[in-house]
Amino acid sequence: MTCVRFFNWRGVLLALPLLAPVAPALAGEIDEPELLIDNMWVRAVPPVSSTTAWYFSVTNTSDETVTLLGFSTDIAGAGELHTMAAQEDGTRRMQRLRNVPIPAGETVEFAPGGHHLMLFRLVRPLEEGEQVELCLEFDATAPYCLPFEVRR
């Protein structure tokens, strides 16, 4: 026995005004904070090195804090968010961070001597001038996948 269903166009037409307020969310147009990511580069290291650091700046143009939770790339086996922290003896040492808040209307720099992304177990040597993709993962947006230039 075959069951045939007929589509009820009248019900759809009557429901359209009710769906209008949620239509952007249904279409995937969720109002996400705007982040501007600039000055993206990764440090070139000798072929024998299995670690490197990645740098960039991120500006949060929204009205709410957005938090960098992590990142991913195919070029390394693991990675961590780091900062350089002052020690009691006056030296500075890398310290792992769980996340990095980007306050509303502010820019956070990931630069040598400060915040940076540390990558471990590089799968191959990086060549100066090449572009390598890295995806930054935030709490309030889809990932930002961007090319980082390898520099000395």
Summary of the structure (lengths in Angstrom):
residues: 152
radius of gyration: 22.3
end to end distance: 71.9
largest distance: 83.6
contacts: 381
relative contact order: 0.25
helix: 12%
strand: 49%
